[in-house]
Amino acid sequence: MHAIILGAGIQGVCTALALRHKGIRVTLIEQEPRVMAQASLRNEGKVHLGFVYAKDDSGKTPALMLEASLKFAPLIERWLGRRLPWGEIRSNPFVYAVLADSMLGSDSLLESYQRLQERYLALIAGPALHYFGQRPERLWRLPDARQGAFARSLHQVRELIPTVEIALDLVQFRSWMERALAQQKAIDLRVGHAVEGVARTHRGFEVAGRKTDGSGWLATGDIVVNSLWANRLWLDQSFLGTIPRRKWVYRLKYRLLGRHPEALDPLPSMTFVVGPFGDIYPDTGGGRKRSGDHALTKTLKTMLAQTPLIKNLDNPQYMEIVLNGKASLAERFAEIDIAQVRKALAEAQNVTQKFPKRMAEVFKIPHLPKRLLETPSKKASTP
Ligand SMILES: Cc1cc2nc3c(=O)[nH]c(=O)nc-3n(C[C@H](O)[C@H](O)[C@H](O)COP(=O)(O)OP(=O)(O)OC[C@H]3O[C@@H](n4cnc5c(N)ncnc54)[C@H](O)[C@@H]3O)c2cc1C
């Protein structure tokens, strides 16, 4: 059996290692000069334990995230055949700062975190699972009264909840994966190879494309795994006639990199539970609002309809500019030139910008980093 994997992001790389582990020969195709060069390098690196899905009343998403996060490192270790020094690439743990406009109030959030903790204890009873080398007793701790008082003294912060959630240093993680791929003789990694088309043949599949130098290439295999992400639907639809039954949701995500003032160096990693999207719900002080799918959908629809971006989707002139001759947003997104985006990002990184004026008040809080740091280091208290 020979598999051709298209796209060497985290999905493609992991699929290659998993198939290789099962004894399958693999050709891994990537347009960039290195693997994991796009979303898989440019994301936050957070390995979600399920905290940010507290608004899912079914509990299915947080449970899935939790289980996957406990299986991720053991799976990689199984494919590589050795233990890995995760401590070298782990961030310090995240503290969740619940802001005043959190969609869920502190009580509901803590209830959902507690359900996660119970599920965690059941899962971690299995000896094979771990969270990047760690098997802590608790996923989060209830802040004590002193920390609670400190949280309330901060602008808009209702609660500071220390968790064990971490992010990975993706530059380092990628170099581990690159080394692992280089050691696997049965994985034929072809970087600088753009995929331009796929065809089903009577013996399997043919994949064709262009190399960085403009010359053509062709690969044949028994199966094809499409891990292109940005170009995944285009490829499925154009060449294999596969159209997903349900509509896809497109999410535009930004990563902003900034340099914080030196005084804040010792800050812990933080997640703000904030705003009108995700696991948030406006708390207007008149008691907790009704939650549930219906209420959430209605709230989101109202809020979405009010955003300029969504309003503009009904504006033909605006859409004409955005679509630029293409039939749909999907087609338009597919032609975004990643080289140009990268150039703009690189240029943006050279701009030194001052922090907003309101933040100056926060920075003035005496011993701010030390006080925030004390939060995660306090002894556990029972929720
Ligand atoms: C700003 C941001 C923050 C995020 N934060 C997190 C987070 O904290 N935690 C988390 O779990 N997830 C996070 N995500 C999501 C996560 O990054 C993605 O789910 C994940 O990286 C997707 O991996 P992938 O392999 O599917 O896609 P990609 O990493 O995009 O890999 C696809 C690969 O296919 C290649 N390719 C595309 N077209 C072609 C072609 N025609 N020919 C050849 N190669 C091609 C690309 O070059 C790319 O290398 C974040 C995403 C973003 C954008």
The ligand as an SDF file (V2000), in Angstrom:
LIG
                    3D

 53 58  0  0  0  0  0  0  0  0999 V2000
   -4.4400   32.4670   14.2250 C   0  0  0  0  0  0  0  0  0  0  0  0
   -4.7240   31.0130   14.5190 C   0  0  0  0  0  0  0  0  0  0  0  0
   -4.6130   30.5470   15.8180 C   0  0  0  0  0  0  0  0  0  0  0  0
   -4.8820   29.2070   16.0990 C   0  0  0  0  0  0  0  0  0  0  0  0
   -4.6860   28.7510   17.3690 N   0  0  0  0  0  0  0  0  0  0  0  0
   -4.8260   27.4310   17.6250 C   0  0  0  0  0  0  0  0  0  0  0  0
   -4.5100   26.9110   18.8930 C   0  0  0  0  0  0  0  0  0  0  0  0
   -4.0640   27.6310   19.7890 O   0  0  0  0  0  0  0  0  0  0  0  0
   -4.6980   25.5740   19.1250 N   0  0  0  0  0  0  0  0  0  0  0  0
   -5.1560   24.7490   18.1390 C   0  0  0  0  0  0  0  0  0  0  0  0
   -5.3110   23.5270   18.3950 O   0  0  0  0  0  0  0  0  0  0  0  0
   -5.4350   25.2030   16.9000 N   0  0  0  0  0  0  0  0  0  0  0  0
   -5.2740   26.5180   16.6220 C   0  0  0  0  0  0  0  0  0  0  0  0
   -5.5240   26.9910   15.3760 N   0  0  0  0  0  0  0  0  0  0  0  0
   -5.9760   26.0230   14.3530 C   0  0  0  0  0  0  0  0  0  0  0  0
   -4.7690   25.2190   13.8180 C   0  0  0  0  0  0  0  0  0  0  0  0
   -3.7240   26.0900   13.4650 O   0  0  0  0  0  0  0  0  0  0  0  0
   -5.2240   24.4450   12.5900 C   0  0  0  0  0  0  0  0  0  0  0  0
   -6.3610   23.6720   12.9040 O   0  0  0  0  0  0  0  0  0  0  0  0
   -4.1440   23.5050   12.1090 C   0  0  0  0  0  0  0  0  0  0  0  0
   -2.8950   24.1380   12.0050 O   0  0  0  0  0  0  0  0  0  0  0  0
   -4.5590   22.9730   10.7400 C   0  0  0  0  0  0  0  0  0  0  0  0
   -3.5430   22.1030   10.3010 O   0  0  0  0  0  0  0  0  0  0  0  0
   -3.5750   21.5690    8.8400 P   0  0  0  0  0  0  0  0  0  0  0  0
   -2.4400   20.6150    8.6840 O   0  0  0  0  0  0  0  0  0  0  0  0
   -4.9430   21.0840    8.5240 O   0  0  0  0  0  0  0  0  0  0  0  0
   -3.4040   22.8900    7.9200 O   0  0  0  0  0  0  0  0  0  0  0  0
   -2.0670   23.7010    7.5210 P   0  0  0  0  0  0  0  0  0  0  0  0
   -1.1330   23.8560    8.6470 O   0  0  0  0  0  0  0  0  0  0  0  0
   -2.5100   24.9300    6.8010 O   0  0  0  0  0  0  0  0  0  0  0  0
   -1.4020   22.7140    6.4860 O   0  0  0  0  0  0  0  0  0  0  0  0
   -1.8470   22.6150    5.1450 C   0  0  0  0  0  0  0  0  0  0  0  0
   -0.5960   22.5110    4.3020 C   0  0  0  0  0  0  0  0  0  0  0  0
   -0.9880   22.3000    2.9530 O   0  0  0  0  0  0  0  0  0  0  0  0
   -0.0980   23.0270    2.1220 C   0  0  0  0  0  0  0  0  0  0  0  0
   -0.7790   23.2930    0.8440 N   0  0  0  0  0  0  0  0  0  0  0  0
   -1.9050   24.0160    0.6370 C   0  0  0  0  0  0  0  0  0  0  0  0
   -2.2110   24.0190   -0.6720 N   0  0  0  0  0  0  0  0  0  0  0  0
   -1.2660   23.2820   -1.2890 C   0  0  0  0  0  0  0  0  0  0  0  0
   -1.0530   22.8760   -2.6310 C   0  0  0  0  0  0  0  0  0  0  0  0
   -1.8640   23.2430   -3.6240 N   0  0  0  0  0  0  0  0  0  0  0  0
    0.0080   22.0740   -2.9110 N   0  0  0  0  0  0  0  0  0  0  0  0
    0.8510   21.6530   -1.9160 C   0  0  0  0  0  0  0  0  0  0  0  0
    0.7040   22.0020   -0.6300 N   0  0  0  0  0  0  0  0  0  0  0  0
   -0.3490   22.8090   -0.3230 C   0  0  0  0  0  0  0  0  0  0  0  0
    0.1500   24.3130    2.8970 C   0  0  0  0  0  0  0  0  0  0  0  0
    1.3640   24.9310    2.4630 O   0  0  0  0  0  0  0  0  0  0  0  0
    0.2170   23.8010    4.3250 C   0  0  0  0  0  0  0  0  0  0  0  0
    1.5320   23.5230    4.7410 O   0  0  0  0  0  0  0  0  0  0  0  0
   -5.2800   28.3240   15.0640 C   0  0  0  0  0  0  0  0  0  0  0  0
   -5.3870   28.7950   13.7530 C   0  0  0  0  0  0  0  0  0  0  0  0
   -5.1030   30.1240   13.4720 C   0  0  0  0  0  0  0  0  0  0  0  0
   -5.1920   30.5840   12.0510 C   0  0  0  0  0  0  0  0  0  0  0  0
  1  2  1  0
  2  3  1  0
  2 52  2  0
  3  4  2  0
  4  5  1  0
  4 50  1  0
  5  6  2  0
  6  7  1  0
  6 13  1  0
  7  8  2  0
  7  9  1  0
  9 10  1  0
 10 11  2  0
 10 12  1  0
 12 13  2  0
 13 14  1  0
 14 15  1  0
 14 50  1  0
 15 16  1  0
 16 17  1  0
 16 18  1  0
 18 19  1  0
 18 20  1  0
 20 21  1  0
 20 22  1  0
 22 23  1  0
 23 24  1  0
 24 25  2  0
 24 26  1  0
 24 27  1  0
 27 28  1  0
 28 29  2  0
 28 30  1  0
 28 31  1  0
 31 32  1  0
 32 33  1  0
 33 34  1  0
 33 48  1  0
 34 35  1  0
 35 36  1  0
 35 46  1  0
 36 37  1  0
 36 45  1  0
 37 38  2  0
 38 39  1  0
 39 40  1  0
 39 45  2  0
 40 41  1  0
 40 42  2  0
 42 43  1  0
 43 44  2  0
 44 45  1  0
 46 47  1  0
 46 48  1  0
 48 49  1  0
 50 51  2  0
 51 52  1  0
 52 53  1  0
M  END
$$$$
